[in-house]
Amino acid sequence: MIASSHGRTVLIVGAGLGGARTAKQLRAAGFDERITLVGSETHPPYDRPPLSKQVLAGKWPPERTQLLSEPDVAELDLDLRLGAGVASIDGSEVLLETGDRIGFDDLVIASGVSARTLPGQPSHAALHVLRTLDDCLRLREHLTAARSLLIVGGGFIGAEVAAVARTQGIDVTMVEALPLPLARVLGATVARQCADLHRDNGVRIVGNATIEQFVATNGAAGVVLAAGETIEADCVLVGVGTVLNTAW
């Protein structure tokens, strides 16, 4: 346990990897005053990459992704506030969505990103994004009963979820705006190899695709493409990037 006088407060907004590592490094560097770590989720800080792989596949329990255990929080002497998103900032204090106010001497903004949605994307039980642990657990539960999965977006999230779904015998269609998934980040040659690997594993890839609109029924959802094709599935994942959590 840190012997803290709590005369000075460092407030870290964002209880993800950046926030947790910052708190640890402050203590390692000898800072012995108050550190308040605020997170909008109710879960303790956790690592996100396994959400689209090991946790989604059911190979890891969610607890294995934790970055800070209860003993860690006690050892670091953290004032940990979970389920408390920031609504606004005013001078040297922030207003939480709970109505509480927290003053600070130094502020670290590590609030991360949220999953991007598309224009006209409806709220529907069959439509998913994947950014948080709760997103992962909802998608995992849905996939246990799904026979088909439509993935909108061919980035890393889409590619990883497609691979997991195929190991479970689910029919997968991936819709991508570019000619090849991952072409922007990997280049054409490697992207083509990745696409071939997915096709060899049974993934249907629709490139150069423009979505005209979403469609949704009681038990399924899908998209209408500009080319005229309608693709529906039991489960739909929209993985089209992220937006910064800086509205506050």
C-alpha positions, -999 to +999 in steps of 0.1 A: +000+000+000+013+035-009+016+059+020-002+087+003-008+122+017-033+129-012-023+165-013-021+166-051-045+148-075-038+133-109-071+125-126-069+099-153-100+098-175-102+064-192-097+030-174-084+011-204-048+001-213-036+037-215-051+047-182-040+016-163-005+018-176-003+055-167-013+049-131+012+021-128+040+042-142+032+072-120+036+049-089+068+033-104+082+068-109+077+077-072+044+097-073+029+091-039-001+114-040-037+108-051-044+091-084-081+089-094-088+066-123-123+071-139-138+046-163-172+046-181-176+008-180-184-011-149-157-037-155-122-033-141-096-022-166-090-049-192-071-057-224-091-054-256-073-074-284-085-108-270-121-097-273-122-105-310-102-137-306-098-158-274-127-144-254-151-144-284-141-180-292-148-190-256-112-201-250-105-174-223-128-163-195-133-125-194-113-123-161-081-133-180-081-100-198-080-079-166-052-053-164-057-044-127-069-069-101-083-058-068-049-064-051-033-043-078-057-014-071-050-017-034-013-019-039-013+012-062-036+030-038-059+040-067-092+059-063-109+038-089-143+051-102-161+026-125-193+031-144-187+068-143-183+085-176-173+121-179-200+145-190-180+177-191-149+195-179-149+229-162-116+245-152-099+221-128-127+197-122-148+173-143-185+165-140-193+128-141-225+114-157-234+103-122-235+140-111-204+138-090-176+163-095-139+155-092-112+182-089-077+177-102-043+192-103-032+173-134-055+157-160-046+127-182-070+121-211-070+085-220-107+081-228-100+060-260-125+054-288-159+040-295-171+018-323-181+038-354-216+033-368-229+039-403-256+063-414-290+047-412-277+019-390-307+008-369-308-005-333-316-042-337-308-073-316-291-089-346-268-059-353-235-058-333-204-037-329-173-050-311-153-026-289-162-034-252-163-066-232-201-063-230-201-061-269-180-092-270-202-112-246-234-102-265-219-112-298-205-145-284-239-154-271-256-146-304-231-166-324-238-197-304-272-199-320-264-183-354-260-202-386-249-171-407-229-140-400-226-109-421-195-087-414-196-051-426-160-039-428-129-059-436-105-045-411-087-064-383-118-068-362-138-081-391-111-105-402-106-119-367-143-124-360-147-141-394-120-166-385-136-173-351-170-178-366-157-202-393-142-224-366-177-227-352-192-237-386-210-204-392-215-192-428-196-159-431-200-131-457-177-101-454-187-068-472-158-044-478-157-010-495-122-015-508-113-042-534-097-063-507-100-064-469-071-049-451-056-034-483-052+000-467-031-012-438-013-042-454-009-033-490-023-051-520+000-081-520-004-092-484-041-082-484-047-106-514-030-134-495-052-128-464-083-127-486-073-160-502-068-175-468-102-164-457-118-177-489-100-211-485-116-212-450-151-206-465-155-169-461-174-151-489-158-117-496-177-090-514-153-062-523-159-027-538-192-027-520-214+003-512-242-001-487-274+016-497-294+007-466-298-017-437-327-041-436-340-058-404-367-084-397-377-099-364-349-124-363-323-113-388-307-082-403-287-073-434-278-047-460-288-037-495-258-030-517-256-004-545-251-032-569-286-045-561-278-075-539-295-079-505-275-099-480-291-110-448-278-131-419-288-143-384-261-120-370-245-089-383-213-072-371-205-037-382-167-032-379-159+001-397-134+017-374-137+040-344-144+075-332-126+094-304-143+097-271-137+134-268-173+148-269-170+158-232 
